[in-house]
Amino acid sequence: MNKLKVKSPDLDKLLKNLHLPTVRHDYKECADKATQEGLSYEEFLFELIERECEVRQHNKIARNLRNSRLPLEKNLDLFDLKRLLDKVQKQVRLLLDGTFLDRTENVLAFGNPGSGKTHLLCALSQELINQGRTVYFSPCSLLVQEMLRAKRDLKLDKILKKFSRFDAFFIDDLGYVKQNREEMEVLFTLLAHRYERGSVMMGLLQNYRKNVWRQLLFPFSEVCRKKCVNGCSF
């Protein structure tokens, strides 16, 4: 049997067609290593494919972080968990495993301005993305304006479908500004659409129950608090 002669340019072209950039970049290095260390064909192939998978996973996480619109400077390394009550610290550690997303449970973080609720939920969101989950972040004021434009342009269903692709939807600064009825209605449309389909995380003012949002969100928040024992409070 004639020995197959493989030319590097031909192999590079095939790997490019298969969209395997890491394999194309590293196969010579791995081949030399396999020769030097006497690796089997399976060991050589495993290391090469493992590198490809690692790079793809890294790129996927980076892409999901960009798509999340999260303020990346608000991460867990820069948040002092010791400032929280012991009970809340335990709740945060439970949330970090991400299983509440599998149960479509919701998380509400109550606190006064500057209490750290936004930073904590942003940090939690980044940790979830690093585990392979997807999160979308939006301040409430920007979210309702985006949805009102979509409603005006008859694209509300399209934007709801876009949001439904995320495992968690993080709405921040809920209750800071009094909204009119139309703005509250589009927000309720989003919450109703996600109900039992995907998790919602919210940052709310401590006096939430005293403002206008109570009329719209109280039934939803009560479900959150009863259904999700991990609901955070400051």
C-alpha positions in Angstrom: 0.0 0.0 0.0 1.4 3.4 -1.0 2.0 5.7 1.9 -0.3 8.7 1.8 1.6 12.0 1.4 -0.1 15.0 3.0 1.0 18.4 2.1 0.6 21.2 4.7 -1.2 23.6 2.4 -3.8 20.9 1.4 -4.4 20.0 5.1 -4.7 23.7 6.0 -7.3 24.2 3.3 -9.4 21.2 4.5 -9.2 22.4 8.2 -10.2 25.9 7.1 -13.2 24.5 5.2 -14.2 22.6 8.4 -13.9 25.8 10.4 -11.3 24.3 12.8 -9.0 27.3 13.3 -7.3 26.0 16.5 -6.6 22.6 15.0 -5.2 24.3 11.9 -3.0 26.5 14.0 -1.8 23.8 16.5 -1.6 20.6 14.6 2.1 20.8 13.7 3.0 21.6 17.3 0.9 18.7 18.5 2.3 16.4 15.9 5.9 17.2 16.9 5.0 16.6 20.6 3.3 13.3 19.7 6.5 12.2 17.9 8.8 13.2 20.8 6.7 11.7 23.5 5.6 8.6 21.6 1.9 9.4 21.9 -0.7 7.2 20.2 -2.9 8.5 17.4 -5.8 8.7 19.8 -3.8 10.7 22.3 -2.6 13.1 19.6 -6.1 13.6 18.3 -7.6 14.0 21.8 -5.1 16.8 22.7 -5.8 18.6 19.4 -9.5 18.5 19.7 -9.4 19.4 23.3 -7.6 22.6 22.4 -10.2 23.4 19.8 -13.0 22.9 22.3 -11.3 25.0 25.0 -10.8 27.9 22.6 -14.4 27.7 21.3 -15.7 27.7 24.9 -13.6 30.7 25.8 -14.9 32.5 22.7 -18.4 31.6 23.5 -18.2 33.0 27.0 -16.6 36.2 25.7 -19.4 36.6 23.1 -22.1 36.0 25.7 -20.5 38.6 28.0 -20.6 41.1 25.1 -24.2 40.3 24.3 -25.2 40.5 27.9 -24.5 44.3 28.0 -23.4 43.9 31.6 -21.1 46.5 33.2 -18.1 44.1 33.4 -16.3 46.2 36.0 -19.0 45.1 38.5 -17.6 41.6 39.1 -17.4 39.2 42.1 -13.7 39.9 42.8 -14.5 43.6 43.5 -17.5 42.9 45.7 -17.1 42.4 49.4 -19.5 39.7 50.4 -18.7 40.3 54.1 -20.7 43.5 53.9 -23.8 41.4 53.6 -25.8 39.7 56.3 -24.8 36.1 56.9 -28.2 34.9 55.6 -27.7 36.9 52.4 -24.2 35.5 51.9 -25.6 32.0 52.1 -28.2 32.9 49.6 -25.6 34.3 47.2 -23.5 31.1 47.4 -26.6 29.1 46.6 -27.4 31.2 43.6 -23.8 30.9 42.2 -24.4 27.3 41.2 -26.9 28.5 38.7 -29.5 25.7 39.3 -32.2 28.3 40.0 -32.2 28.9 36.3 -33.1 25.3 35.6 -36.1 25.8 37.9 -37.0 29.1 36.2 -36.9 30.8 39.6 -36.6 34.5 40.0 -34.3 36.7 42.2 -35.3 40.1 43.6 -32.7 42.3 45.3 -34.0 45.1 47.5 -31.9 47.9 48.7 -31.4 51.7 49.0 -29.3 53.5 46.4 -25.7 52.6 46.8 -26.4 49.4 48.8 -24.7 47.2 46.2 -27.6 45.4 44.8 -26.7 46.2 41.2 -23.1 45.2 41.7 -24.1 41.9 43.3 -26.5 40.9 40.6 -24.0 42.0 37.9 -21.4 39.8 39.6 -23.8 36.9 39.8 -24.7 37.3 36.2 -21.1 37.2 35.1 -20.4 34.0 37.1 -23.5 32.4 35.4 -22.1 33.4 32.0 -18.7 31.9 32.9 -20.6 28.6 33.5 -22.1 28.7 30.0 -25.4 30.4 30.8 -26.8 33.5 29.0 -27.9 36.7 30.7 -29.3 40.0 29.3 -28.9 43.2 31.4 -30.9 46.4 31.0 -31.8 49.3 33.3 -35.5 49.5 33.5 -35.8 53.0 32.0 -33.9 51.9 28.8 -35.8 48.7 28.6 -39.3 50.2 28.6 -38.2 52.8 26.0 -36.8 50.0 23.8 -40.0 48.0 24.1 -42.2 51.1 23.4 -40.3 51.7 20.2 -40.8 48.0 19.3 -44.5 48.3 20.0 -44.8 51.4 17.9 -43.0 49.7 15.0 -45.1 46.5 15.4 -42.0 44.5 16.4 -42.9 43.7 20.0 -43.2 40.0 19.3 -39.8 40.0 17.6 -38.1 41.6 20.6 -39.8 39.3 23.0 -38.5 36.4 21.0 -35.0 37.8 21.2 -35.2 38.2 24.9 -36.5 34.7 25.3 -33.2 33.2 24.1 -31.5 34.3 27.4 -31.5 32.0 30.4 -31.9 35.1 32.7 -33.2 38.6 32.2 -31.7 41.2 34.6 -33.9 44.4 35.0 -32.1 47.0 37.1 -33.2 50.1 38.9 -36.9 49.2 39.0 -38.9 51.8 40.9 -36.5 54.7 40.6 -38.6 56.7 38.2 -42.4 56.9 38.1 -43.7 55.5 34.8 -46.9 56.1 32.9 -49.4 53.4 32.3 -48.2 52.5 28.8 -44.6 52.0 30.0 -45.8 49.8 32.8 -47.9 47.7 30.4 -45.0 46.9 28.1 -42.9 45.8 31.1 -45.7 43.6 32.3 -45.9 42.1 28.8 -42.3 41.1 29.1 -42.7 39.6 32.6 -45.8 37.7 31.6 -44.0 36.4 28.5 -41.1 35.1 30.6 -43.2 33.7 33.4 -42.2 30.1 34.0 -40.2 30.2 30.8 -37.0 31.9 32.0 -35.7 33.5 35.1 -35.9 37.2 35.9 -33.5 39.1 38.2 -34.5 42.5 39.5 -32.8 45.3 41.4 -35.5 47.2 43.3 -35.6 50.1 45.7 -36.2 49.2 49.3 -39.4 51.3 49.4 -40.7 49.4 46.3 -44.0 48.4 48.0 -44.8 52.1 48.5 -44.5 53.3 44.9 -46.5 52.9 41.7 -44.6 49.7 40.7 -46.3 47.8 43.5 -49.6 47.8 41.6 -48.0 46.2 38.5 -45.4 43.9 40.0 -46.7 42.9 43.4 -48.3 39.6 42.2 -45.1 38.7 40.2 -42.8 39.5 43.2 -44.9 37.5 45.6 -44.6 34.5 43.3 -40.8 35.1 43.2 -40.5 35.3 47.0 -42.6 32.2 47.5 -41.2 30.2 44.7 -37.6 31.1 45.1 -36.3 31.0 48.6 -33.0 32.5 47.2 -34.6 35.9 46.7 -32.0 38.4 47.9 -32.6 41.3 50.2 -30.4 44.0 51.6 
